[in-house]
Amino acid sequence: MLATTLLRRSATSTPSVFGRAFSNSCARRSDALFMHRDTEYNNPKIPFAFTADNVKRAEEIISRYPPQYKKAAVIPLLDLGQRQNKGWTSISVMNYVAKLLGMPPMRVYEVATFYTMFNREPIGENFVQVCTTTPCMLSGSTEILNTVCSQLGGITPGATTADGKFTVVEVECQGACSNAPMMVVNDDFYEDLTPATTKKVLEAFAKGQKPKPGPQSGRKTSENSAGLTSLTSKPYGPGEFCTPEFS
C-alpha cells in the first residue's frame, strides 16, 4: 500500500517536492569473477597434473584429514596447483584437484571463484599486491601505489608489464597495519615503505634479486619508533601479586 501510494505521488508531484521520480537503470555486471569462458590459454583441453614432488606433497596434505573429509584439502591443493602453474589457477588446475579429491568440479569452482587469492588469469613473474585499506591509506599507500605503477612503466592496477616480469594489483588489508604502508611481492611483505624504498625493492626484483623482506625503515619488527611505551617492566611470574590463598 505504501509503495503504491509513493509511486502515484511521485508520478503526479512536481520535482520541487520529491526531487525526481523513481526510475530503473540497467546494472553493469561483470562475470569475470565467477564465470569461466574458454580461451586459447585457459580451457579444459590443456593438460595439467602435479609433478612427482607435488604428488607427494598433495598426499601428505590429504593425509591430515579423515578419509571421508578429504575434500577439506581443496584450498591447500588449489594453492599447490596455482604455484606449479606459474601463479594462477586455470580451469585445468581446478578440474585436476576435483578429480584428485573425488569432488564435483562445480564445488572446486565455487572455492576458486570465492577466494581472491586464487588468480584466475595469468600473472607476471613477480606478483605485487599493494594494500590500500584505511590504515595504509592514512599512511600514504596512494603514493606507494602510484610509485609502483610509475616505476613499472606506467601500468595501471590489474595490469602486467610488457616483459611479463610484474603484475600489480590493489588489495585489501594484509594484516600488517602496524607497519603501514606495505606491499606484498610474491610471498613476502615489504613494510614501512616510502616512494624511495618502494623503487629500491622493485629495482632489485627487476634484476632478478630478492631484497630482504620486512620493514624497510630500519626497524626490525613492529616496535614503536620512539621506543617502548608499555610492557617496559618485568612481566609477572606465576603466583606473583596473588592473594595469599592463591600464591
Protein Blocks (a to p, Z undefined) as FASTA:
>chain_A
ZZmmmmmmmmmmcfklnopacddddddddfklmpccddfklcfklccdddfklmmmmmmm
mmmpcfklmmmmmmmmmmmmmmmnnopacfklmmmmmmmnopafklmmmmmmmpmklcfb
dcdfbdcdddfbfklmmnopmmmmmmmmmmnoopaehiacfklpaccdddddehiamlcc
cddehjaccehiafklmmmmmmmmmnopacdedjfehpablccfkbpfehkbccddehia
pafklZZ
